[in-house]
Amino acid sequence: MSWETFIKWLPSFLDGAWLTLQLVGVSVIAGLILALPLGIARSSRHFPVRALPYAYIFFFRGTPLLVQLFLVYYGLAQFDMVRQGPLWPYLRDPYWCAIITMTLHTAAYIAEIIRGAIQNVPASEVEAARALGMSRRQTLWHIILPRATRIGLPAYSNEVILMLKASALASTITLLELTGMARKIAARTYLHEEMFLTAGLIYLVIAFVLMQGFKLLERWLRVDACQGR
């Protein structure tokens, strides 16, 4: 591939990369917000409290993201109540279908990360908080969750990278994110190997920047591999 061809199509690749970042950024942040109550409920000792989150997590972890995308984008449109409902302007848009599906998908994984992090908080710290007179809610918000954040951050960073790679599936529902844009350009130029290699390199750059950002965050929060043991 000549430099002229690369420079010509670089703005299109950057547009695709920007859409990829939007999909990943919104989904992992919204997924974290949704996963927080799910993870807390999953760590409960009471079966009725953790049963519903378990069913949700089991479904979204046990089925492929591609199938979930098709169920939301193609499946919901089959119901009249959905097409006539207030959410139809969003559910017929592939962008919002991808956002919703990726958010629900990653929330299941993040909830399990939160559950594991909460259960790995040393019992001595919880006992010390209760001995100081803290209520269960105060212990949760001031002791357990801050400690669990440090324990679960490395696993959360891995989930963000996995969602970056999984975002390529959004191209199957007509979105021109990075992979979709590479496929479109390759169909026009017949330079399939070069275009997909370019997309792969851009994914590597984004992943590298994200990993370095999480390393700085872990260093700032003083996260180490022995926490929770």
Accessible surface in RSA format (square Angstrom, percent):
REM  Atomic radii and reference values for relative SASA: ProtOr
REM  Chains: A
REM  Algorithm: Lee & Richards
REM  Probe-radius: 1.40
REM  Slices: 20
REM RES _ NUM      All-atoms   Total-Side   Main-Chain    Non-polar    All polar
REM                ABS   REL    ABS   REL    ABS   REL    ABS   REL    ABS   REL
RES MET A   1    90.28  46.8  20.32  13.4  69.96 166.6  27.79  23.6  62.49  82.8
RES SER A   2    57.20  48.3  41.58  55.5  15.62  36.0  43.68  93.0  13.52  18.9
RES TRP A   3   187.55  75.3 184.73  89.4   2.81   6.6 155.27  82.8  32.28  52.4
RES GLU A   4   130.14  74.7 122.33  92.6   7.81  18.6  70.33 136.0  59.82  48.8
RES THR A   5    31.42  22.3  29.16  29.6   2.26   5.4   8.44  11.3  22.99  34.8
RES PHE A   6    56.96  28.5  55.20  34.2   1.76   4.6  56.68  34.4   0.28   0.8
RES ILE A   7   112.89  64.2 108.63  80.9   4.26  10.3 108.63  78.2   4.26  11.6
RES LYS A   8   141.71  69.1 117.44  72.1  24.27  57.8  77.21  69.5  64.51  68.7
RES TRP A   9    32.57  13.1  32.57  15.8   0.00   0.0  30.91  16.5   1.66   2.7
RES LEU A  10    55.75  31.0  55.75  39.9   0.00   0.0  55.75  39.2   0.00   0.0
RES PRO A  11    78.57  57.3  75.89  69.2   2.68   9.7  78.06  64.4   0.52   3.2
RES SER A  12    27.65  23.4  26.31  35.1   1.34   3.1   2.20   4.7  25.45  35.7
RES PHE A  13     2.39   1.2   2.39   1.5   0.00   0.0   2.39   1.4   0.00   0.0
RES LEU A  14    99.04  55.2  94.18  67.4   4.86  12.2  94.55  66.4   4.48  12.1
RES ASP A  15    92.14  64.5  85.56  85.2   6.58  15.6  19.76  46.5  72.38  72.2
RES GLY A  16     0.03   0.0   0.00   N/A   0.03   0.0   0.03   0.1   0.00   0.0
RES ALA A  17     8.82   8.1   8.82  13.6   0.00   0.0   8.82  12.4   0.00   0.0
RES TRP A  18   159.21  63.9 157.65  76.3   1.56   3.7 140.54  74.9  18.67  30.3
RES LEU A  19    31.57  17.6  31.57  22.6   0.00   0.0  31.57  22.2   0.00   0.0
RES THR A  20     0.00   0.0   0.00   0.0   0.00   0.0   0.00   0.0   0.00   0.0
RES LEU A  21    69.96  39.0  63.67  45.5   6.29  15.8  63.95  44.9   6.01  16.2
RES GLN A  22    52.85  29.6  46.20  33.8   6.65  15.8  18.86  40.1  34.00  25.8
RES LEU A  23     0.00   0.0   0.00   0.0   0.00   0.0   0.00   0.0   0.00   0.0
RES VAL A  24     6.11   4.0   6.11   5.5   0.00   0.0   6.11   5.3   0.00   0.0
RES GLY A  25    26.38  32.5   0.00   N/A  26.38  32.5  26.04  71.5   0.34   0.8
RES VAL A  26    66.08  43.5  61.08  55.3   5.00  12.1  65.02  56.5   1.07   2.9
RES SER A  27     0.00   0.0   0.00   0.0   0.00   0.0   0.00   0.0   0.00   0.0
RES VAL A  28     9.92   6.5   9.92   9.0   0.00   0.0   9.92   8.6   0.00   0.0
RES ILE A  29   107.77  61.3 107.77  80.3   0.00   0.0 107.77  77.6   0.00   0.0
RES ALA A  30    35.39  32.5  30.40  46.9   4.99  11.4  32.29  45.5   3.09   8.2
RES GLY A  31     0.00   0.0   0.00   N/A   0.00   0.0   0.00   0.0   0.00   0.0
RES LEU A  32    71.22  39.7  70.99  50.8   0.22   0.6  70.99  49.9   0.22   0.6
RES ILE A  33   122.56  69.7 114.31  85.2   8.25  19.9 118.33  85.2   4.23  11.5
RES LEU A  34    64.67  36.0  60.53  43.3   4.15  10.4  64.48  45.3   0.19   0.5
RES ALA A  35     0.00   0.0   0.00   0.0   0.00   0.0   0.00   0.0   0.00   0.0
RES LEU A  36    56.89  31.7  56.89  40.7   0.00   0.0  56.89  40.0   0.00   0.0
RES PRO A  37    78.27  57.0  70.49  64.3   7.78  28.3  74.46  61.5   3.82  23.7
RES LEU A  38    29.70  16.5  29.32  21.0   0.38   1.0  29.70  20.9   0.01   0.0
RES GLY A  39     0.00   0.0   0.00   N/A   0.00   0.0   0.00   0.0   0.00   0.0
RES ILE A  40    44.36  25.2  42.29  31.5   2.06   5.0  42.29  30.5   2.06   5.6
RES ALA A  41    20.07  18.5  16.40  25.3   3.67   8.3  19.86  28.0   0.21   0.6
RES ARG A  42    34.40  14.4  31.40  16.0   3.00   7.2   0.00   0.0  34.40  20.8
RES SER A  43    28.86  24.4   9.03  12.0  19.83  45.7   2.73   5.8  26.13  36.6
RES SER A  44    27.48  23.2  13.57  18.1  13.91  32.0  17.45  37.2  10.03  14.0
RES ARG A  45   227.47  95.5 198.52 101.2  28.95  68.9  74.41 101.7 153.06  92.8
RES HIS A  46   115.80  63.3 112.08  77.9   3.72   9.5  71.86  74.1  43.93  51.1
RES PHE A  47   135.78  67.9 132.07  81.8   3.71   9.6 132.07  80.1   3.71  10.6
RES PRO A  48   109.17  79.6  86.95  79.3  22.22  80.8  92.26  76.2  16.91 105.1
RES VAL A  49    73.39  48.3  61.79  55.9  11.60  28.0  68.38  59.4   5.01  13.6
RES ARG A  50    72.66  30.5  72.66  37.0   0.00   0.0   8.79  12.0  63.88  38.7
RES ALA A  51    32.70  30.1  25.65  39.6   7.05  16.0  28.69  40.4   4.01  10.6
RES LEU A  52   141.91  79.0 138.01  98.7   3.90   9.8 141.22  99.2   0.69   1.9
RES PRO A  53    10.98   8.0  10.29   9.4   0.69   2.5  10.98   9.1   0.00   0.0
RES TYR A  54   117.45  54.8 117.45  66.8   0.00   0.0  81.97  61.6  35.48  43.7
RES ALA A  55    55.39  50.9  46.55  71.8   8.84  20.1  50.64  71.3   4.75  12.6
RES TYR A  56    47.85  22.3  39.77  22.6   8.08  21.0  47.19  35.5   0.66   0.8
RES ILE A  57     5.53   3.1   5.53   4.1   0.00   0.0   5.53   4.0   0.00   0.0
RES PHE A  58   134.93  67.5 128.58  79.6   6.35  16.5 134.10  81.3   0.84   2.4
RES PHE A  59    91.34  45.7  87.91  54.4   3.43   8.9  91.34  55.4   0.00   0.0
RES PHE A  60    24.77  12.4  24.75  15.3   0.02   0.1  24.75  15.0   0.02   0.1
RES ARG A  61   111.27  46.7  90.52  46.1  20.75  49.4  13.12  17.9  98.15  59.5
RES GLY A  62    58.56  72.2   0.00   N/A  58.56  72.2  27.51  75.5  31.05  69.5
RES THR A  63    39.62  28.2  35.04  35.5   4.58  10.9  36.88  49.5   2.74   4.1
RES PRO A  64    82.61  60.2  70.78  64.5  11.82  43.0  82.10  67.8   0.50   3.1
RES LEU A  65    11.86   6.6   7.08   5.1   4.78  12.0   7.08   5.0   4.78  12.9
RES LEU A  66    59.89  33.4  59.59  42.6   0.30   0.7  59.59  41.9   0.30   0.8
RES VAL A  67    67.61  44.5  66.95  60.6   0.66   1.6  67.61  58.7   0.00   0.0
RES GLN A  68     3.82   2.1   2.89   2.1   0.92   2.2   3.81   8.1   0.01   0.0
RES LEU A  69     1.36   0.8   1.34   1.0   0.02   0.0   1.34   0.9   0.02   0.0
RES PHE A  70    77.51  38.8  75.65  46.9   1.86   4.9  75.93  46.0   1.59   4.5
RES LEU A  71    94.64  52.7  90.93  65.1   3.71   9.3  92.05  64.6   2.60   7.0
RES VAL A  72    22.10  14.5  21.34  19.3   0.76   1.8  21.53  18.7   0.57   1.6
RES TYR A  73    44.48  20.8  35.75  20.3   8.73  22.7  10.82   8.1  33.67  41.5
RES TYR A  74   107.69  50.3 104.60  59.5   3.09   8.0  84.75  63.7  22.94  28.3
RES GLY A  75    21.29  26.3   0.00   N/A  21.29  26.3  20.51  56.3   0.78   1.7
RES LEU A  76    57.15  31.8  57.15  40.9   0.00   0.0  57.15  40.1   0.00   0.0
RES ALA A  77    27.33  25.1  23.31  36.0   4.02   9.1  23.31  32.8   4.02  10.6
RES GLN A  78   133.95  74.9 108.34  79.2  25.61  61.0  39.26  83.6  94.69  71.8
RES PHE A  79   113.16  56.6 110.59  68.5   2.57   6.7 113.16  68.6   0.00   0.0
RES ASP A  80    82.30  57.7  76.94  76.6   5.36  12.7  21.68  51.0  60.62  60.5
RES MET A  81   155.42  80.5 137.11  90.7  18.31  43.6 104.84  89.1  50.58  67.0
RES VAL A  82    28.81  19.0  23.07  20.9   5.73  13.8  27.66  24.0   1.15   3.1
RES ARG A  83    98.34  41.3  86.02  43.9  12.32  29.3  30.48  41.7  67.86  41.1
RES GLN A  84   152.45  85.3 114.99  84.0  37.47  89.2  44.52  94.8 107.94  81.9
RES GLY A  85    20.92  25.8   0.00   N/A  20.92  25.8  13.78  37.8   7.15  16.0
RES PRO A  86   123.46  90.0  99.59  90.8  23.87  86.8 112.22  92.7  11.24  69.9
RES LEU A  87   111.24  61.9 111.07  79.5   0.17   0.4 111.07  78.0   0.17   0.5
RES TRP A  88    47.07  18.9  47.03  22.8   0.04   0.1  35.70  19.0  11.38  18.5
RES PRO A  89    76.27  55.6  64.02  58.4  12.24  44.5  64.20  53.0  12.06  75.0
RES TYR A  90   110.91  51.8 110.91  63.1   0.00   0.0  62.37  46.9  48.54  59.8
RES LEU A  91    20.81  11.6  18.63  13.3   2.18   5.5  18.63  13.1   2.18   5.9
RES ARG A  92   146.16  61.4 126.75  64.6  19.41  46.2  32.99  45.1 113.17  68.6
RES ASP A  93    50.79  35.6  47.60  47.4   3.19   7.5  10.69  25.2  40.10  40.0
RES PRO A  94    29.96  21.8  29.96  27.3   0.00   0.0  29.96  24.7   0.00   0.0
RES TYR A  95    47.98  22.4  47.98  27.3   0.00   0.0  35.76  26.9  12.22  15.1
RES TRP A  96    99.80  40.1  99.80  48.3   0.00   0.0  83.32  44.4  16.48  26.7
RES CYS A  97     0.06   0.0   0.06   0.1   0.00   0.0   0.06   0.1   0.00   0.0
RES ALA A  98     0.00   0.0   0.00   0.0   0.00   0.0   0.00   0.0   0.00   0.0
RES ILE A  99    10.04   5.7  10.04   7.5   0.00   0.0  10.04   7.2   0.00   0.0
RES ILE A 100    59.44  33.8  56.44  42.0   3.00   7.2  59.44  42.8   0.00   0.0
RES THR A 101     0.75   0.5   0.64   0.7   0.11   0.3   0.75   1.0   0.00   0.0
RES MET A 102     2.15   1.1   2.15   1.4   0.00   0.0   0.42   0.4   1.72   2.3
RES THR A 103    16.28  11.6  16.28  16.5   0.00   0.0  15.59  20.9   0.69   1.0
RES LEU A 104    51.84  28.9  51.84  37.1   0.00   0.0  51.84  36.4   0.00   0.0
RES HIS A 105    18.78  10.3  18.78  13.1   0.00   0.0   4.92   5.1  13.86  16.1
RES THR A 106     0.00   0.0   0.00   0.0   0.00   0.0   0.00   0.0   0.00   0.0
RES ALA A 107     0.00   0.0   0.00   0.0   0.00   0.0   0.00   0.0   0.00   0.0
RES ALA A 108     0.00   0.0   0.00   0.0   0.00   0.0   0.00   0.0   0.00   0.0
RES TYR A 109    68.37  31.9  66.83  38.0   1.54   4.0  42.45  31.9  25.92  32.0
RES ILE A 110     1.31   0.7   1.31   1.0   0.00   0.0   1.31   0.9   0.00   0.0
RES ALA A 111     0.00   0.0   0.00   0.0   0.00   0.0   0.00   0.0   0.00   0.0
RES GLU A 112    25.58  14.7  20.93  15.8   4.65  11.1  12.25  23.7  13.33  10.9
RES ILE A 113    35.02  19.9  25.89  19.3   9.13  22.0  32.89  23.7   2.13   5.8
RES ILE A 114    19.11  10.9  17.65  13.1   1.46   3.5  19.11  13.8   0.00   0.0
RES ARG A 115    56.84  23.9  56.84  29.0   0.00   0.0   1.53   2.1  55.31  33.5
RES GLY A 116    20.17  24.9   0.00   N/A  20.17  24.9  20.11  55.2   0.06   0.1
RES ALA A 117     5.12   4.7   2.19   3.4   2.94   6.7   3.37   4.7   1.75   4.6
RES ILE A 118    22.04  12.5  15.84  11.8   6.20  14.9  15.84  11.4   6.20  16.8
RES GLN A 119   105.82  59.2  72.50  53.0  33.32  79.3  34.95  74.4  70.88  53.8
RES ASN A 120    75.24  51.9  70.75  68.4   4.50  10.8   6.00  14.4  69.24  66.9
RES VAL A 121    11.87   7.8   1.08   1.0  10.80  26.0   1.08   0.9  10.80  29.3
RES PRO A 122    36.50  26.6  25.62  23.4  10.88  39.5  36.50  30.1   0.00   0.0
RES ALA A 123    68.26  62.8  57.89  89.3  10.37  23.6  61.18  86.2   7.08  18.8
RES SER A 124    75.09  63.5  66.27  88.4   8.82  20.3  48.61 103.5  26.48  37.1
RES GLU A 125    56.70  32.6  50.22  38.0   6.48  15.4  30.55  59.1  26.15  21.4
RES VAL A 126    40.47  26.6  40.47  36.6   0.00   0.0  40.47  35.2   0.00   0.0
RES GLU A 127   116.78  67.0 109.78  83.1   6.99  16.6  45.43  87.9  71.34  58.2
RES ALA A 128    53.97  49.6  46.22  71.3   7.75  17.6  52.96  74.6   1.01   2.7
RES ALA A 129     2.92   2.7   0.35   0.5   2.57   5.8   2.40   3.4   0.53   1.4
RES ARG A 130   111.06  46.6  95.77  48.8  15.29  36.4  28.16  38.5  82.90  50.2
RES ALA A 131    89.83  82.6  46.71  72.1  43.12  98.1  59.20  83.4  30.63  81.1
RES LEU A 132   146.89  81.8 112.52  80.5  34.37  86.4 117.38  82.4  29.50  79.4
RES GLY A 133    63.92  78.8   0.00   N/A  63.92  78.8  34.90  95.8  29.02  65.0
RES MET A 134    56.15  29.1  49.99  33.1   6.16  14.7  51.27  43.6   4.88   6.5
RES SER A 135    55.22  46.7  47.01  62.7   8.20  18.9  48.92 104.2   6.30   8.8
RES ARG A 136   181.69  76.3 172.97  88.2   8.72  20.8  63.90  87.3 117.79  71.4
RES ARG A 137   181.06  76.0 174.48  88.9   6.58  15.7  55.89  76.4 125.17  75.9
RES GLN A 138    87.25  48.8  85.70  62.6   1.55   3.7  18.45  39.3  68.80  52.2
RES THR A 139     2.86   2.0   2.86   2.9   0.00   0.0   2.86   3.8   0.00   0.0
RES LEU A 140    36.12  20.1  36.12  25.8   0.00   0.0  36.12  25.4   0.00   0.0
RES TRP A 141   128.99  51.8 117.55  56.9  11.44  26.9 105.65  56.3  23.35  37.9
RES HIS A 142   118.26  64.6 100.70  70.0  17.56  44.9  58.65  60.4  59.60  69.4
RES ILE A 143    46.16  26.3  42.28  31.5   3.87   9.3  44.10  31.8   2.06   5.6
RES ILE A 144    25.92  14.7  25.92  19.3   0.00   0.0  25.92  18.7   0.00   0.0
RES LEU A 145    18.93  10.5  18.22  13.0   0.71   1.8  18.35  12.9   0.58   1.6
RES PRO A 146    50.23  36.6  42.73  39.0   7.50  27.2  49.65  41.0   0.57   3.6
RES ARG A 147    51.66  21.7  50.33  25.7   1.33   3.2  19.50  26.6  32.16  19.5
RES ALA A 148     6.53   6.0   4.33   6.7   2.20   5.0   4.62   6.5   1.91   5.1
RES THR A 149    74.10  52.7  63.57  64.4  10.53  25.1  50.19  67.4  23.91  36.1
RES ARG A 150    80.46  33.8  80.42  41.0   0.04   0.1  10.10  13.8  70.36  42.6
RES ILE A 151    30.38  17.3  13.87  10.3  16.50  39.8  16.10  11.6  14.27  38.7
RES GLY A 152     8.63  10.6   0.00   N/A   8.63  10.6   8.50  23.3   0.14   0.3
RES LEU A 153    13.07   7.3  10.57   7.6   2.50   6.3  12.72   8.9   0.36   1.0
RES PRO A 154    50.29  36.7  49.10  44.8   1.19   4.3  49.58  40.9   0.71   4.4
RES ALA A 155    42.70  39.3  36.63  56.5   6.07  13.8  39.20  55.2   3.50   9.3
RES TYR A 156    31.64  14.8  31.64  18.0   0.00   0.0  26.11  19.6   5.53   6.8
RES SER A 157    13.57  11.5  13.36  17.8   0.21   0.5   5.21  11.1   8.36  11.7
RES ASN A 158    93.35  64.4  91.85  88.8   1.50   3.6  19.70  47.4  73.65  71.2
RES GLU A 159    10.21   5.9   9.25   7.0   0.96   2.3   1.78   3.5   8.43   6.9
RES VAL A 160     6.54   4.3   6.54   5.9   0.00   0.0   6.54   5.7   0.00   0.0
RES ILE A 161    27.57  15.7  27.57  20.5   0.00   0.0  27.57  19.9   0.00   0.0
RES LEU A 162    94.95  52.9  91.74  65.6   3.22   8.1  91.82  64.5   3.13   8.4
RES MET A 163     3.24   1.7   3.24   2.1   0.00   0.0   0.00   0.0   3.24   4.3
RES LEU A 164     1.24   0.7   1.24   0.9   0.00   0.0   1.24   0.9   0.00   0.0
RES LYS A 165   123.48  60.2 111.02  68.1  12.46  29.7  68.56  61.7  54.93  58.5
RES ALA A 166    26.00  23.9  17.56  27.1   8.43  19.2  24.94  35.1   1.06   2.8
RES SER A 167     0.33   0.3   0.00   0.0   0.33   0.8   0.33   0.7   0.00   0.0
RES ALA A 168    26.71  24.6  24.27  37.5   2.43   5.5  24.44  34.4   2.27   6.0
RES LEU A 169    57.37  32.0  56.92  40.7   0.46   1.1  57.37  40.3   0.00   0.0
RES ALA A 170     0.03   0.0   0.00   0.0   0.03   0.1   0.00   0.0   0.03   0.1
RES SER A 171    11.06   9.3   1.66   2.2   9.40  21.7   0.43   0.9  10.63  14.9
RES THR A 172    45.84  32.6  27.31  27.7  18.53  44.2  31.98  43.0  13.86  21.0
RES ILE A 173     0.00   0.0   0.00   0.0   0.00   0.0   0.00   0.0   0.00   0.0
RES THR A 174    95.06  67.6  67.22  68.1  27.85  66.4  72.98  98.0  22.08  33.4
RES LEU A 175    16.94   9.4  15.60  11.2   1.33   3.4  16.31  11.5   0.63   1.7
RES LEU A 176    69.83  38.9  64.26  46.0   5.56  14.0  64.26  45.1   5.56  15.0
RES GLU A 177     0.00   0.0   0.00   0.0   0.00   0.0   0.00   0.0   0.00   0.0
RES LEU A 178     0.00   0.0   0.00   0.0   0.00   0.0   0.00   0.0   0.00   0.0
RES THR A 179    23.96  17.0  23.70  24.0   0.26   0.6  19.89  26.7   4.08   6.2
RES GLY A 180     4.77   5.9   0.00   N/A   4.77   5.9   3.18   8.7   1.58   3.5
RES MET A 181    20.10  10.4  20.10  13.3   0.00   0.0  16.97  14.4   3.14   4.2
RES ALA A 182     0.00   0.0   0.00   0.0   0.00   0.0   0.00   0.0   0.00   0.0
RES ARG A 183   123.19  51.7 121.97  62.2   1.22   2.9  54.04  73.9  69.15  41.9
RES LYS A 184    75.96  37.1  68.37  42.0   7.58  18.1  38.31  34.5  37.64  40.1
RES ILE A 185     1.01   0.6   1.01   0.8   0.00   0.0   1.01   0.7   0.00   0.0
RES ALA A 186     0.33   0.3   0.33   0.5   0.00   0.0   0.33   0.5   0.00   0.0
RES ALA A 187    64.08  58.9  47.28  73.0  16.80  38.2  51.10  72.0  12.98  34.4
RES ARG A 188   146.02  61.3 117.88  60.1  28.14  67.0  42.37  57.9 103.65  62.8
RES THR A 189    34.94  24.9  15.27  15.5  19.66  46.9  21.30  28.6  13.64  20.6
RES TYR A 190   176.07  82.2 157.20  89.4  18.86  49.1 111.41  83.7  64.66  79.7
RES LEU A 191    52.00  29.0  50.87  36.4   1.14   2.9  52.00  36.5   0.00   0.0
RES HIS A 192    93.71  51.2  91.21  63.4   2.50   6.4  62.11  64.0  31.59  36.8
RES GLU A 193   140.52  80.7 126.92  96.0  13.60  32.4  51.88 100.4  88.64  72.4
RES GLU A 194    53.27  30.6  51.21  38.7   2.07   4.9  17.28  33.4  35.99  29.4
RES MET A 195     0.49   0.3   0.49   0.3   0.00   0.0   0.30   0.3   0.19   0.3
RES PHE A 196    82.41  41.2  73.73  45.7   8.68  22.6  74.10  44.9   8.30  23.8
RES LEU A 197   109.84  61.2 103.50  74.0   6.34  15.9 108.78  76.4   1.06   2.9
RES THR A 198    10.54   7.5  10.29  10.4   0.25   0.6   4.88   6.6   5.66   8.6
RES ALA A 199     4.01   3.7   4.01   6.2   0.00   0.0   4.01   5.6   0.00   0.0
RES GLY A 200    29.37  36.2   0.00   N/A  29.37  36.2  27.52  75.5   1.85   4.1
RES LEU A 201    95.64  53.3  94.81  67.8   0.83   2.1  94.93  66.7   0.71   1.9
RES ILE A 202    28.21  16.1  27.54  20.5   0.66   1.6  28.20  20.3   0.00   0.0
RES TYR A 203    34.67  16.2  33.96  19.3   0.70   1.8  34.22  25.7   0.45   0.6
RES LEU A 204   117.84  65.6 114.04  81.6   3.80   9.6 114.73  80.6   3.11   8.4
RES VAL A 205    93.23  61.3  90.44  81.9   2.79   6.7  93.22  81.0   0.01   0.0
RES ILE A 206    18.56  10.6  16.23  12.1   2.33   5.6  18.51  13.3   0.05   0.1
RES ALA A 207    13.91  12.8  13.91  21.5   0.00   0.0  13.91  19.6   0.00   0.0
RES PHE A 208   117.07  58.6 117.07  72.5   0.00   0.0 117.07  71.0   0.00   0.0
RES VAL A 209    92.79  61.1  88.42  80.0   4.38  10.6  90.14  78.3   2.66   7.2
RES LEU A 210    47.37  26.4  44.64  31.9   2.72   6.8  46.89  32.9   0.48   1.3
RES MET A 211    86.89  45.0  83.60  55.3   3.29   7.8  49.93  42.4  36.97  49.0
RES GLN A 212    66.76  37.3  66.54  48.6   0.22   0.5  23.50  50.0  43.26  32.8
RES GLY A 213    37.14  45.8   0.00   N/A  37.14  45.8  30.25  83.0   6.90  15.4
RES PHE A 214    30.47  15.2  29.02  18.0   1.45   3.8  29.65  18.0   0.81   2.3
RES LYS A 215   114.11  55.7 110.09  67.5   4.03   9.6  64.34  57.9  49.77  53.0
RES LEU A 216   110.53  61.6 105.97  75.8   4.56  11.5 106.27  74.6   4.26  11.5
RES LEU A 217    65.36  36.4  61.40  43.9   3.96  10.0  64.86  45.5   0.50   1.3
RES GLU A 218    37.71  21.7  37.65  28.5   0.07   0.2   4.39   8.5  33.32  27.2
RES ARG A 219   172.25  72.3 155.40  79.2  16.85  40.1  71.65  97.9 100.60  61.0
RES TRP A 220   192.74  77.3 169.79  82.2  22.95  53.9 147.58  78.7  45.16  73.3
RES LEU A 221    34.15  19.0  31.75  22.7   2.40   6.0  33.50  23.5   0.65   1.8
RES ARG A 222   203.70  85.5 188.97  96.3  14.73  35.1  68.90  94.2 134.81  81.7
RES VAL A 223    25.96  17.1   4.14   3.7  21.82  52.6   4.14   3.6  21.82  59.2
RES ASP A 224    78.86  55.2  66.42  66.1  12.43  29.4  43.40 102.2  35.45  35.4
RES ALA A 225    86.44  79.5  58.59  90.4  27.85  63.3  71.81 101.1  14.63  38.7
RES CYS A 226    88.19  66.7  80.82  90.1   7.36  17.3  25.34  64.2  62.85  67.8
RES GLN A 227    30.46  17.0  15.66  11.4  14.80  35.2  13.56  28.9  16.90  12.8
RES GLY A 228    15.75  19.4   0.00   N/A  15.75  19.4   1.13   3.1  14.62  32.7
RES ARG A 229   224.97  94.5 155.49  79.3  69.48 165.4  91.15 124.6 133.81  81.1
END  Absolute sums over single chains surface
CHAIN  1 A    13462.7      11777.5       1685.1       9164.7       4298.0
END  Absolute sums over all chains
TOTAL         13462.7      11777.5       1685.1       9164.7       4298.0
